[in-house]
Amino acid sequence: MHKKFLRTLFVSVTLNIMNLVCAESLNDDLRVDDINANIQNNKVSNEDMKMIEAASFMTQGDFAKASETYQYLYNTTKDPYFLKQIALAQSQGGNFDTAVQYAMQYQELSKDNEDSETNLIIAENHVRNREYNLAIILLEKNLSINPTLQTHYILSNLYMREKMPEKALEHFIVVYNDEMSVGTKFRLEAFNQIVTIYLEQNQIDKALEYLNSFIASNEYEINIQNFVILYAKMNKLEILKDNLQKRFLESQNIENARMLVGILVELKQYGEAIGILLDNQSLLGTDGQEILMYVYAEISEFKNANNIAKYLYKETNQIQYLGLSAVYEFELLPVKDNATLQPTITTLKFVIDERNKQLKTQNKKLGQDEAFYYNFLGYLLIDYDIDINAGLEYVSTALAITPNSVEYLDSLAWGFYKSKNCKKAQETIRLIPVEKIQNLQEVQEHYNLIQQCS
């Protein structure tokens, strides 16, 4: 389950290594001190001018000309330093095979096997050849010489490739704790991987330590549904609630409010959810009112929900609120028959027509919001024997938008049953998974009646 929640994001190690090569070589293109001294002493040689020229090409991104210039310098001086510069120019130009050849030639002639930049080029070649263990050896060596956030990040991914989660964890923790990673994709991936590894090792408390800190902070946007599933699995929804409360107190915006209210509703702590929304009405605006409306509807306080729906329609002129008001007014009807349902039916037809006009103007297709109204209206027409055929058409439209909806399949099956088409009713109701039928009382009742139909 947690593998679905925490996606393993193995990004291009090759690209990251080459970015690291670029970063580490920025200050090594020129022998700055020597050249500056020569300029001051009016002793600028042809070699100095060529080095300046090559560095200029590197700055401009003309790696081919830079490489040619460094090749000239090497042919003239036989100084291995220029082989290293050729390797760097070739690697940044994307000529990896050539870069590796020069990097290895540099190390052989200079006897410098500890050089971090050429080691990175050689390590990149090992990665490209899927020789991950050899890349790890070189990068670990580089880490001891010049520890960087990027090297830790690359090593963590390589250890994951080699199925060595304990070693990967060490580097992921370094990345996560590094101040330079705050707000970056490196820290986000490190968090994902740390939690995944701890969960796979059944170290729940350590996983929760990172999860709680991550959720309570406002460093990243989060998908609350992923966390609800995870915390529910661990039977820790109250802890998730505490974290979301901290998050909301730190930053009282609508998204944090939405997540906090969502978990309170999940815990059936409706009074607290309503209290938060009422206490922050001016701060949360119409978005907060919409959330409050849905909470009221969840606990069947349809009068309050209807009042808010009407208010929102008046304030925003958004047609869906008129549709919701019609739904809530239906729920409030003491008697439901052909006569009393006509205002609801008329309003829902109007909402559907208006929404279709809007979508046509916007060149958009029907979505899940529209499917809800099609099904609701269709079911009313079917269940109260007002116009079963029209009801089937509305429900069929809803199903065309959301084919696997249990509610919409049930509505369609019920329409076939009401129209005495037992075969189609039975074929349709059987499309609903058995466990879903058992969990929904009305669907279960329909299923039993349809099964007896002949």
Contacts in CASP RR format, 6 or more apart in sequence:
PFRMAT RR
TARGET T0000
AUTHOR 0000-0000-0000
METHOD contacts of the structure
MODEL  1
MHKKFLRTLFVSVTLNIMNLVCAESLNDDLRVDDINANIQNNKVSNEDMK
MIEAASFMTQGDFAKASETYQYLYNTTKDPYFLKQIALAQSQGGNFDTAV
QYAMQYQELSKDNEDSETNLIIAENHVRNREYNLAIILLEKNLSINPTLQ
THYILSNLYMREKMPEKALEHFIVVYNDEMSVGTKFRLEAFNQIVTIYLE
QNQIDKALEYLNSFIASNEYEINIQNFVILYAKMNKLEILKDNLQKRFLE
SQNIENARMLVGILVELKQYGEAIGILLDNQSLLGTDGQEILMYVYAEIS
EFKNANNIAKYLYKETNQIQYLGLSAVYEFELLPVKDNATLQPTITTLKF
VIDERNKQLKTQNKKLGQDEAFYYNFLGYLLIDYDIDINAGLEYVSTALA
ITPNSVEYLDSLAWGFYKSKNCKKAQETIRLIPVEKIQNLQEVQEHYNLI
QQCS
1 229 0 8 1.000
1 230 0 8 1.000
1 233 0 8 1.000
2 195 0 8 1.000
2 196 0 8 1.000
2 199 0 8 1.000
2 200 0 8 1.000
2 230 0 8 1.000
2 233 0 8 1.000
3 196 0 8 1.000
5 226 0 8 1.000
5 227 0 8 1.000
5 229 0 8 1.000
5 230 0 8 1.000
6 192 0 8 1.000
6 193 0 8 1.000
6 195 0 8 1.000
6 196 0 8 1.000
6 199 0 8 1.000
7 192 0 8 1.000
8 160 0 8 1.000
8 192 0 8 1.000
8 193 0 8 1.000
8 196 0 8 1.000
9 189 0 8 1.000
9 192 0 8 1.000
9 193 0 8 1.000
10 157 0 8 1.000
10 160 0 8 1.000
10 161 0 8 1.000
11 157 0 8 1.000
11 185 0 8 1.000
11 189 0 8 1.000
13 127 0 8 1.000
13 135 0 8 1.000
13 154 0 8 1.000
13 157 0 8 1.000
13 158 0 8 1.000
14 124 0 8 1.000
14 127 0 8 1.000
14 128 0 8 1.000
16 150 0 8 1.000
16 153 0 8 1.000
16 154 0 8 1.000
17 120 0 8 1.000
17 123 0 8 1.000
17 124 0 8 1.000
17 127 0 8 1.000
17 154 0 8 1.000
18 91 0 8 1.000
18 92 0 8 1.000
18 94 0 8 1.000
18 124 0 8 1.000
19 150 0 8 1.000
20 120 0 8 1.000
20 148 0 8 1.000
20 150 0 8 1.000
20 151 0 8 1.000
20 154 0 8 1.000
21 88 0 8 1.000
21 91 0 8 1.000
21 92 0 8 1.000
21 117 0 8 1.000
21 120 0 8 1.000
21 121 0 8 1.000
21 124 0 8 1.000
22 92 0 8 1.000
23 148 0 8 1.000
23 150 0 8 1.000
24 116 0 8 1.000
24 117 0 8 1.000
24 120 0 8 1.000
24 146 0 8 1.000
24 148 0 8 1.000
25 88 0 8 1.000
25 92 0 8 1.000
25 117 0 8 1.000
28 88 0 8 1.000
28 117 0 8 1.000
29 54 0 8 1.000
29 55 0 8 1.000
29 58 0 8 1.000
29 59 0 8 1.000
29 85 0 8 1.000
29 88 0 8 1.000
30 51 0 8 1.000
30 52 0 8 1.000
30 55 0 8 1.000
31 51 0 8 1.000
31 81 0 8 1.000
34 48 0 8 1.000
35 44 0 8 1.000
35 48 0 8 1.000
35 51 0 8 1.000
35 52 0 8 1.000
38 44 0 8 1.000
38 45 0 8 1.000
38 48 0 8 1.000
39 48 0 8 1.000
47 73 0 8 1.000
47 76 0 8 1.000
47 77 0 8 1.000
50 69 0 8 1.000
50 72 0 8 1.000
50 73 0 8 1.000
51 73 0 8 1.000
53 69 0 8 1.000
54 66 0 8 1.000
54 69 0 8 1.000
54 70 0 8 1.000
54 73 0 8 1.000
54 85 0 8 1.000
54 89 0 8 1.000
55 66 0 8 1.000
57 63 0 8 1.000
57 65 0 8 1.000
57 66 0 8 1.000
57 69 0 8 1.000
57 89 0 8 1.000
58 66 0 8 1.000
58 88 0 8 1.000
58 89 0 8 1.000
58 92 0 8 1.000
61 92 0 8 1.000
61 93 0 8 1.000
63 89 0 8 1.000
63 90 0 8 1.000
63 92 0 8 1.000
63 93 0 8 1.000
63 94 0 8 1.000
64 89 0 8 1.000
64 93 0 8 1.000
66 85 0 8 1.000
66 89 0 8 1.000
67 86 0 8 1.000
67 89 0 8 1.000
67 90 0 8 1.000
70 82 0 8 1.000
70 85 0 8 1.000
70 86 0 8 1.000
70 89 0 8 1.000
71 82 0 8 1.000
71 86 0 8 1.000
73 79 0 8 1.000
73 82 0 8 1.000
73 85 0 8 1.000
74 80 0 8 1.000
74 82 0 8 1.000
74 83 0 8 1.000
74 86 0 8 1.000
80 105 0 8 1.000
80 106 0 8 1.000
80 109 0 8 1.000
80 110 0 8 1.000
81 106 0 8 1.000
81 110 0 8 1.000
83 102 0 8 1.000
83 105 0 8 1.000
83 106 0 8 1.000
83 109 0 8 1.000
83 110 0 8 1.000
84 102 0 8 1.000
84 103 0 8 1.000
84 106 0 8 1.000
84 110 0 8 1.000
84 115 0 8 1.000
84 117 0 8 1.000
84 118 0 8 1.000
86 102 0 8 1.000
87 99 0 8 1.000
87 100 0 8 1.000
87 101 0 8 1.000
87 102 0 8 1.000
87 103 0 8 1.000
87 106 0 8 1.000
87 117 0 8 1.000
87 118 0 8 1.000
87 121 0 8 1.000
88 99 0 8 1.000
88 117 0 8 1.000
88 121 0 8 1.000
90 96 0 8 1.000
90 98 0 8 1.000
90 99 0 8 1.000
90 102 0 8 1.000
91 99 0 8 1.000
91 103 0 8 1.000
91 121 0 8 1.000
91 124 0 8 1.000
96 121 0 8 1.000
96 124 0 8 1.000
96 125 0 8 1.000
96 128 0 8 1.000
97 125 0 8 1.000
99 121 0 8 1.000
100 121 0 8 1.000
100 122 0 8 1.000
100 124 0 8 1.000
100 125 0 8 1.000
103 118 0 8 1.000
103 121 0 8 1.000
103 122 0 8 1.000
104 118 0 8 1.000
104 122 0 8 1.000
106 112 0 8 1.000
106 115 0 8 1.000
106 118 0 8 1.000
107 113 0 8 1.000
107 115 0 8 1.000
107 118 0 8 1.000
107 122 0 8 1.000
112 118 0 8 1.000
113 119 0 8 1.000
114 141 0 8 1.000
114 145 0 8 1.000
116 142 0 8 1.000
116 145 0 8 1.000
116 146 0 8 1.000
119 138 0 8 1.000
119 139 0 8 1.000
119 141 0 8 1.000
119 142 0 8 1.000
120 138 0 8 1.000
120 139 0 8 1.000
120 142 0 8 1.000
122 138 0 8 1.000
123 134 0 8 1.000
123 135 0 8 1.000
123 138 0 8 1.000
123 139 0 8 1.000
123 142 0 8 1.000
124 135 0 8 1.000
126 132 0 8 1.000
126 134 0 8 1.000
126 135 0 8 1.000
126 138 0 8 1.000
127 135 0 8 1.000
127 158 0 8 1.000
132 158 0 8 1.000
132 161 0 8 1.000
132 162 0 8 1.000
133 162 0 8 1.000
135 158 0 8 1.000
136 155 0 8 1.000
136 158 0 8 1.000
136 159 0 8 1.000
136 162 0 8 1.000
139 151 0 8 1.000
139 154 0 8 1.000
139 155 0 8 1.000
139 158 0 8 1.000
140 155 0 8 1.000
142 151 0 8 1.000
143 151 0 8 1.000
143 152 0 8 1.000
143 155 0 8 1.000
149 174 0 8 1.000
149 175 0 8 1.000
149 178 0 8 1.000
149 180 0 8 1.000
149 181 0 8 1.000
149 186 0 8 1.000
150 186 0 8 1.000
152 171 0 8 1.000
152 174 0 8 1.000
152 175 0 8 1.000
152 178 0 8 1.000
153 171 0 8 1.000
153 175 0 8 1.000
153 186 0 8 1.000
153 189 0 8 1.000
153 190 0 8 1.000
155 167 0 8 1.000
155 168 0 8 1.000
155 171 0 8 1.000
156 168 0 8 1.000
156 169 0 8 1.000
156 170 0 8 1.000
156 171 0 8 1.000
156 172 0 8 1.000
156 175 0 8 1.000
156 190 0 8 1.000
156 193 0 8 1.000
157 168 0 8 1.000
159 165 0 8 1.000
159 167 0 8 1.000
159 168 0 8 1.000
159 171 0 8 1.000
160 168 0 8 1.000
160 193 0 8 1.000
165 197 0 8 1.000
165 200 0 8 1.000
165 201 0 8 1.000
168 193 0 8 1.000
168 197 0 8 1.000
169 193 0 8 1.000
169 194 0 8 1.000
169 197 0 8 1.000
172 190 0 8 1.000
172 193 0 8 1.000
172 194 0 8 1.000
172 197 0 8 1.000
173 190 0 8 1.000
173 194 0 8 1.000
175 181 0 8 1.000
175 186 0 8 1.000
175 187 0 8 1.000
175 190 0 8 1.000
176 187 0 8 1.000
176 190 0 8 1.000
176 191 0 8 1.000
176 194 0 8 1.000
176 210 0 8 1.000
178 187 0 8 1.000
181 187 0 8 1.000
181 190 0 8 1.000
182 219 0 8 1.000
183 219 0 8 1.000
183 220 0 8 1.000
187 219 0 8 1.000
188 220 0 8 1.000
191 210 0 8 1.000
191 214 0 8 1.000
194 207 0 8 1.000
194 210 0 8 1.000
195 207 0 8 1.000
195 210 0 8 1.000
195 211 0 8 1.000
198 204 0 8 1.000
198 206 0 8 1.000
198 207 0 8 1.000
198 210 0 8 1.000
199 207 0 8 1.000
204 234 0 8 1.000
208 234 0 8 1.000
208 236 0 8 1.000
208 239 0 8 1.000
211 227 0 8 1.000
211 230 0 8 1.000
211 231 0 8 1.000
211 243 0 8 1.000
212 239 0 8 1.000
212 243 0 8 1.000
214 220 0 8 1.000
214 222 0 8 1.000
215 222 0 8 1.000
215 227 0 8 1.000
215 240 0 8 1.000
215 243 0 8 1.000
215 244 0 8 1.000
215 247 0 8 1.000
216 243 0 8 1.000
216 244 0 8 1.000
216 246 0 8 1.000
216 247 0 8 1.000
216 250 0 8 1.000
217 247 0 8 1.000
217 250 0 8 1.000
218 247 0 8 1.000
218 250 0 8 1.000
218 251 0 8 1.000
218 256 0 8 1.000
221 255 0 8 1.000
222 259 0 8 1.000
224 244 0 8 1.000
224 258 0 8 1.000
224 259 0 8 1.000
224 262 0 8 1.000
224 263 0 8 1.000
227 240 0 8 1.000
228 237 0 8 1.000
228 240 0 8 1.000
228 263 0 8 1.000
228 266 0 8 1.000
231 237 0 8 1.000
231 239 0 8 1.000
231 240 0 8 1.000
232 266 0 8 1.000
237 263 0 8 1.000
237 266 0 8 1.000
237 267 0 8 1.000
238 267 0 8 1.000
240 263 0 8 1.000
241 260 0 8 1.000
241 263 0 8 1.000
241 264 0 8 1.000
241 267 0 8 1.000
241 269 0 8 1.000
244 256 0 8 1.000
244 259 0 8 1.000
244 260 0 8 1.000
244 263 0 8 1.000
245 260 0 8 1.000
247 256 0 8 1.000
247 259 0 8 1.000
247 260 0 8 1.000
248 256 0 8 1.000
248 257 0 8 1.000
248 259 0 8 1.000
248 260 0 8 1.000
248 276 0 8 1.000
252 280 0 8 1.000
252 283 0 8 1.000
254 284 0 8 1.000
254 285 0 8 1.000
254 287 0 8 1.000
254 288 0 8 1.000
257 276 0 8 1.000
257 277 0 8 1.000
257 280 0 8 1.000
257 284 0 8 1.000
257 288 0 8 1.000
257 291 0 8 1.000
258 287 0 8 1.000
258 291 0 8 1.000
260 273 0 8 1.000
260 276 0 8 1.000
261 273 0 8 1.000
261 276 0 8 1.000
261 277 0 8 1.000
261 291 0 8 1.000
261 295 0 8 1.000
262 273 0 8 1.000
264 270 0 8 1.000
264 271 0 8 1.000
264 272 0 8 1.000
264 273 0 8 1.000
264 276 0 8 1.000
265 273 0 8 1.000
265 295 0 8 1.000
265 298 0 8 1.000
270 295 0 8 1.000
270 298 0 8 1.000
270 299 0 8 1.000
273 295 0 8 1.000
274 292 0 8 1.000
274 295 0 8 1.000
274 296 0 8 1.000
277 284 0 8 1.000
277 288 0 8 1.000
277 289 0 8 1.000
277 291 0 8 1.000
277 292 0 8 1.000
277 295 0 8 1.000
278 292 0 8 1.000
280 288 0 8 1.000
281 288 0 8 1.000
281 289 0 8 1.000
284 291 0 8 1.000
286 312 0 8 1.000
286 315 0 8 1.000
286 316 0 8 1.000
289 308 0 8 1.000
289 311 0 8 1.000
289 312 0 8 1.000
290 308 0 8 1.000
290 312 0 8 1.000
292 308 0 8 1.000
293 304 0 8 1.000
293 305 0 8 1.000
293 308 0 8 1.000
293 309 0 8 1.000
293 312 0 8 1.000
293 324 0 8 1.000
294 305 0 8 1.000
296 302 0 8 1.000
296 304 0 8 1.000
296 305 0 8 1.000
296 308 0 8 1.000
297 305 0 8 1.000
297 328 0 8 1.000
300 331 0 8 1.000
302 328 0 8 1.000
302 329 0 8 1.000
302 331 0 8 1.000
302 332 0 8 1.000
303 328 0 8 1.000
303 332 0 8 1.000
305 324 0 8 1.000
305 328 0 8 1.000
306 325 0 8 1.000
306 328 0 8 1.000
306 329 0 8 1.000
306 332 0 8 1.000
309 321 0 8 1.000
309 322 0 8 1.000
309 323 0 8 1.000
309 324 0 8 1.000
309 325 0 8 1.000
309 328 0 8 1.000
310 321 0 8 1.000
310 325 0 8 1.000
312 318 0 8 1.000
312 321 0 8 1.000
313 319 0 8 1.000
313 321 0 8 1.000
313 322 0 8 1.000
313 325 0 8 1.000
319 351 0 8 1.000
319 354 0 8 1.000
319 355 0 8 1.000
319 358 0 8 1.000
320 351 0 8 1.000
320 355 0 8 1.000
320 369 0 8 1.000
322 347 0 8 1.000
322 350 0 8 1.000
322 351 0 8 1.000
323 347 0 8 1.000
323 348 0 8 1.000
323 351 0 8 1.000
323 373 0 8 1.000
325 347 0 8 1.000
326 343 0 8 1.000
326 344 0 8 1.000
326 347 0 8 1.000
326 348 0 8 1.000
326 351 0 8 1.000
327 344 0 8 1.000
327 348 0 8 1.000
327 376 0 8 1.000
329 343 0 8 1.000
329 344 0 8 1.000
330 336 0 8 1.000
330 341 0 8 1.000
330 344 0 8 1.000
330 380 0 8 1.000
333 340 0 8 1.000
333 341 0 8 1.000
333 344 0 8 1.000
336 384 0 8 1.000
337 384 0 8 1.000
338 384 0 8 1.000
338 386 0 8 1.000
341 380 0 8 1.000
341 384 0 8 1.000
341 386 0 8 1.000
344 380 0 8 1.000
345 377 0 8 1.000
345 380 0 8 1.000
345 381 0 8 1.000
345 386 0 8 1.000
348 373 0 8 1.000
348 376 0 8 1.000
348 377 0 8 1.000
348 380 0 8 1.000
349 377 0 8 1.000
351 373 0 8 1.000
352 370 0 8 1.000
352 373 0 8 1.000
352 374 0 8 1.000
352 377 0 8 1.000
355 370 0 8 1.000
355 373 0 8 1.000
356 366 0 8 1.000
356 370 0 8 1.000
359 365 0 8 1.000
359 366 0 8 1.000
359 370 0 8 1.000
366 374 0 8 1.000
366 397 0 8 1.000
366 401 0 8 1.000
367 401 0 8 1.000
368 401 0 8 1.000
368 402 0 8 1.000
370 401 0 8 1.000
371 397 0 8 1.000
371 398 0 8 1.000
371 399 0 8 1.000
371 401 0 8 1.000
371 402 0 8 1.000
371 405 0 8 1.000
371 408 0 8 1.000
372 398 0 8 1.000
374 394 0 8 1.000
374 395 0 8 1.000
374 397 0 8 1.000
374 398 0 8 1.000
374 401 0 8 1.000
375 394 0 8 1.000
375 395 0 8 1.000
375 398 0 8 1.000
375 399 0 8 1.000
375 405 0 8 1.000
375 407 0 8 1.000
375 408 0 8 1.000
375 411 0 8 1.000
377 391 0 8 1.000
377 394 0 8 1.000
378 390 0 8 1.000
378 391 0 8 1.000
378 392 0 8 1.000
378 393 0 8 1.000
378 394 0 8 1.000
378 395 0 8 1.000
378 398 0 8 1.000
378 411 0 8 1.000
379 391 0 8 1.000
379 395 0 8 1.000
379 411 0 8 1.000
379 414 0 8 1.000
380 386 0 8 1.000
381 387 0 8 1.000
381 388 0 8 1.000
381 390 0 8 1.000
381 391 0 8 1.000
381 394 0 8 1.000
382 388 0 8 1.000
382 391 0 8 1.000
382 392 0 8 1.000
382 395 0 8 1.000
382 411 0 8 1.000
382 414 0 8 1.000
382 415 0 8 1.000
382 418 0 8 1.000
383 414 0 8 1.000
383 418 0 8 1.000
385 418 0 8 1.000
388 415 0 8 1.000
388 418 0 8 1.000
388 419 0 8 1.000
389 419 0 8 1.000
391 415 0 8 1.000
392 412 0 8 1.000
392 415 0 8 1.000
392 416 0 8 1.000
392 419 0 8 1.000
395 408 0 8 1.000
395 411 0 8 1.000
395 412 0 8 1.000
395 415 0 8 1.000
396 412 0 8 1.000
398 405 0 8 1.000
398 408 0 8 1.000
398 411 0 8 1.000
399 405 0 8 1.000
399 408 0 8 1.000
399 409 0 8 1.000
399 412 0 8 1.000
402 408 0 8 1.000
406 432 0 8 1.000
406 433 0 8 1.000
406 436 0 8 1.000
406 440 0 8 1.000
406 443 0 8 1.000
407 443 0 8 1.000
409 428 0 8 1.000
409 429 0 8 1.000
409 431 0 8 1.000
409 432 0 8 1.000
410 429 0 8 1.000
410 432 0 8 1.000
410 440 0 8 1.000
410 442 0 8 1.000
410 443 0 8 1.000
410 446 0 8 1.000
412 428 0 8 1.000
413 424 0 8 1.000
413 425 0 8 1.000
413 426 0 8 1.000
413 428 0 8 1.000
413 429 0 8 1.000
413 432 0 8 1.000
413 446 0 8 1.000
413 450 0 8 1.000
414 425 0 8 1.000
414 446 0 8 1.000
414 450 0 8 1.000
415 425 0 8 1.000
416 422 0 8 1.000
416 424 0 8 1.000
416 425 0 8 1.000
416 428 0 8 1.000
417 425 0 8 1.000
417 446 0 8 1.000
417 449 0 8 1.000
417 450 0 8 1.000
417 453 0 8 1.000
422 450 0 8 1.000
422 453 0 8 1.000
422 454 0 8 1.000
425 450 0 8 1.000
425 453 0 8 1.000
426 450 0 8 1.000
426 451 0 8 1.000
426 453 0 8 1.000
429 437 0 8 1.000
429 446 0 8 1.000
429 447 0 8 1.000
429 450 0 8 1.000
429 451 0 8 1.000
432 443 0 8 1.000
432 447 0 8 1.000
436 443 0 8 1.000
437 443 0 8 1.000
437 444 0 8 1.000
437 447 0 8 1.000
438 444 0 8 1.000
END
